[in-house]
Amino acid sequence: MLNMIEHGAATDAPTLLIAHGLYGSARNWGVIAKRLGEARRVVAVDMRNHGESPWFDTHGYPDMAGDLAEVIEAIGGPVDLLGHSMGGKAAMTLALTRPDLVRRLIIADIAPVTYTHSQLPYIEAMKSVDLSGVERRSDAAPLLEAAVDNPALVPFFLQSLDVAQRRWRLNLDVLAAEMPKIMSFPEVSGEFAGPALFLSGETSDYVRAEHREVIKPLFPSARFMTLKGAGHWLHAEEPRAFVDVVGGWLARA
């Protein structure tokens, strides 16, 4: 089963389950989960091949949806489900295939479509870092900065570095091999009729106007909102606004 980090306490409100994006972890969502946990129980998971969760040879969305279903059945569902990027696609796959497990859906800056860009350069960047002499994360920072095109992502990647073991808490080889699946979206029949919020970053191009034609047949109750000043990493770039929007929507949806 996936590794879980719990925040808050059980209330009359449904449990909120958080699924992070590619190269992320449950710990990345600590601040968000703690604030949302003031009103309900919040469970953040490490997705397969990430963090403290088990490593597998596959990394497709049916696999990830199955993992989330196992967690929900263990903690008691149905739940409200929040997913960012890769985690958002896994959340959508679960909602479409097991709608009985999901009450409300929040999808952060992703659409159920295939993207043409690749995240492989970041895997190559992490693999290029010589970890043999790393005693603390700050030792690895300049090595990673030299290989990453966006310096703002370096602290994010470093959160997945296990300094004591001098290893990445990411199954980089499998993530690289499965990248075509990660960038795509599976063929799924059916629809999720429950409340669904698609929250996008204002400066991100991950969710475009034309994507709504794909989203609406699958999620007929979908609502769309934009977080001002935020890009793809909207929860990290505008955490207070993100919590306000998500918390407010959950309270009234």
MOWO-V42922 format. One record per run of one state. SS is the DSSP state (2 for helix, 1 for strand, 0 for the rest). FROM is the first residue (numbers start at 1). LEN is the number of residues. Records with the same first field share a line. If there is no record, write none. Layout:
SS = FROM-LEN, FROM-LEN
This chain:
0 = 1-3, 8-8, 20-6, 37-5, 46-4, 51-10, 76-3, 85-1, 98-1, 109-11, 129-8, 146-5, 159-2, 163-4, 169-1, 171-1, 178-1, 184-12, 202-7, 219-3, 228-6, 238-1, 253-1
1 = 4-4, 16-4, 42-4, 50-1, 79-6, 102-7, 161-2, 167-2, 170-1, 196-6, 222-6
2 = 26-11, 61-15, 86-12, 99-3, 120-9, 137-9, 151-8, 172-6, 179-5, 209-10, 234-4, 239-14
